[in-house]
Amino acid sequence: MAIRVSTAVWEGSLVDGKGRMRLGSGAFEGVYTRASRFEDGPGTNPEELIGAAHAGCFSMFLAAILSKAGHVPTQINTDAKVHLGDGPKITLIELNTTGIVPGINESTFVEFAEKAKKDCPVSQALASVEIRLTARLDQQNMS
């Protein structure tokens, strides 16, 4: 299987320091600081990157299991809200997904989405965190 490598460098104290995170592929590199992580300062943060990874993994996994069952999606759109609480500790991840999947109804889509929430690799890696899912079928765009 594939091995993925990302890097981070931090310089200085927590309060006055700064860092850079870089994906091994080079597709993303960003600055992070205490303010970008615990406040609304400019830059990225580990939780934002976890959210992107989770949304991407979930969407891809949902598309895979739908397709395997003969329901090829036109689009899966997911956002992930990662809650950083006291401790600091990630306390909750909220996945919100909308799909355009011709030929299925809302309850079938939700069933598949629940399975993807449970079984996608990133969800499994984050199993110690509560993960909530809101899933809906976008029936307006299924023409």
C-alpha positions as CSV (number, residue, x, y, z in Angstrom):
1,M,0.0,0.0,0.0
2,A,0.9,3.6,-0.4
3,I,2.9,5.5,2.3
4,R,2.2,9.3,2.4
5,V,4.6,11.7,4.0
6,S,3.9,15.3,5.1
7,T,6.2,17.6,7.1
8,A,6.0,20.4,9.6
9,V,8.5,22.7,11.1
10,W,7.9,24.9,14.2
11,E,10.2,27.7,15.2
12,G,10.0,29.4,18.6
13,S,7.6,29.3,21.5
14,L,4.0,28.5,21.3
15,V,2.9,32.1,21.7
16,D,5.5,33.8,19.5
17,G,6.5,31.0,17.2
18,K,5.4,30.1,13.7
19,G,5.6,27.1,11.5
20,R,5.1,25.6,8.0
21,M,3.3,22.5,7.0
22,R,3.8,20.8,3.7
23,L,2.2,17.9,1.9
24,G,4.8,15.4,0.6
25,S,3.3,15.8,-2.9
26,G,4.0,19.5,-2.8
27,A,0.3,20.2,-3.6
28,F,0.0,22.3,-0.4
29,E,2.3,24.3,1.8
30,G,1.0,26.7,4.4
31,V,2.0,28.8,7.4
32,Y,0.5,28.1,10.8
33,T,0.7,30.0,14.1
34,R,-0.9,29.9,17.5
35,A,-3.4,32.5,16.3
36,S,-4.3,30.5,13.2
37,R,-4.9,27.4,15.4
38,F,-6.6,28.8,18.5
39,E,-8.0,32.1,17.2
40,D,-9.0,33.4,13.8
41,G,-5.5,34.4,12.7
42,P,-4.3,34.0,9.1
43,G,-2.8,30.7,8.0
44,T,-3.8,27.1,8.3
45,N,-3.8,24.6,11.2
46,P,-3.7,20.9,11.8
47,E,-7.5,20.7,12.4
48,E,-8.3,22.3,9.1
49,L,-6.1,19.8,7.3
50,I,-7.7,17.0,9.2
51,G,-11.1,18.3,8.1
52,A,-10.0,18.4,4.5
53,A,-8.5,14.9,4.7
54,H,-11.7,13.6,6.3
55,A,-14.0,15.3,3.8
56,G,-12.0,14.0,0.9
57,C,-11.7,10.5,2.2
58,F,-15.4,10.3,3.0
59,S,-16.5,11.7,-0.4
60,M,-14.2,9.3,-2.3
61,F,-15.3,6.3,-0.1
62,L,-19.0,7.1,-0.5
63,A,-18.6,7.4,-4.3
64,A,-16.8,4.0,-4.3
65,I,-19.5,2.2,-2.4
66,L,-22.3,3.8,-4.3
67,S,-20.6,3.0,-7.6
68,K,-20.0,-0.6,-6.5
69,A,-23.7,-1.0,-5.9
70,G,-24.6,0.4,-9.3
71,H,-25.4,4.0,-8.2
72,V,-22.7,6.1,-9.9
73,P,-22.8,9.6,-8.3
74,T,-22.6,12.7,-10.4
75,Q,-21.2,14.6,-7.4
76,I,-20.5,14.2,-3.7
77,N,-19.9,17.4,-1.9
78,T,-18.7,17.2,1.8
79,D,-17.5,19.6,4.4
80,A,-16.0,18.7,7.7
81,K,-16.2,21.0,10.8
82,V,-13.5,20.0,13.2
83,H,-14.2,21.2,16.8
84,L,-11.1,22.0,18.9
85,G,-12.0,22.1,22.6
86,D,-10.2,22.6,25.8
87,G,-7.2,20.5,26.5
88,P,-6.7,21.2,23.6
89,K,-8.6,18.2,22.2
90,I,-10.6,17.5,19.0
91,T,-14.0,16.9,20.5
92,L,-16.3,16.6,17.5
93,I,-16.2,16.3,13.7
94,E,-19.4,17.2,11.8
95,L,-19.6,15.8,8.3
96,N,-22.2,17.5,6.0
97,T,-22.6,15.8,2.7
98,T,-24.8,16.4,-0.3
99,G,-24.9,14.0,-3.2
100,I,-26.2,14.0,-6.8
101,V,-26.9,10.3,-7.4
102,P,-29.4,9.5,-10.2
103,G,-31.7,6.5,-9.5
104,I,-31.7,6.4,-5.7
105,N,-33.9,8.0,-3.0
106,E,-32.9,10.0,0.0
107,S,-33.1,7.1,2.5
108,T,-30.8,4.9,0.4
109,F,-28.3,7.7,0.0
110,V,-28.3,8.3,3.8
111,E,-27.7,4.5,4.3
112,F,-24.7,4.6,2.1
113,A,-23.4,7.8,3.7
114,E,-23.7,6.2,7.2
115,K,-21.6,3.3,6.0
116,A,-19.0,5.6,4.5
117,K,-18.8,7.6,7.8
118,K,-18.1,4.3,9.6
119,D,-15.8,2.7,7.1
120,C,-13.7,5.3,5.3
121,P,-10.0,5.1,6.4
122,V,-9.9,8.6,7.9
123,S,-13.1,8.0,10.0
124,Q,-11.5,4.8,11.2
125,A,-8.3,6.6,12.2
126,L,-10.3,9.2,14.1
127,A,-12.6,6.7,15.8
128,S,-11.9,8.2,19.3
129,V,-13.6,11.4,18.2
130,E,-17.4,11.7,17.9
131,I,-18.3,12.0,14.2
132,R,-21.8,13.3,13.3
133,L,-23.2,13.1,9.8
134,T,-25.8,15.1,8.0
135,A,-26.5,13.7,4.5
136,R,-29.0,14.7,1.9
137,L,-29.6,14.0,-1.7
138,D,-29.7,17.0,-4.0
139,Q,-32.7,16.1,-6.1
140,Q,-32.9,19.4,-7.9
141,N,-29.7,18.7,-9.9
142,M,-30.4,15.1,-10.8
143,S,-31.8,15.7,-14.3
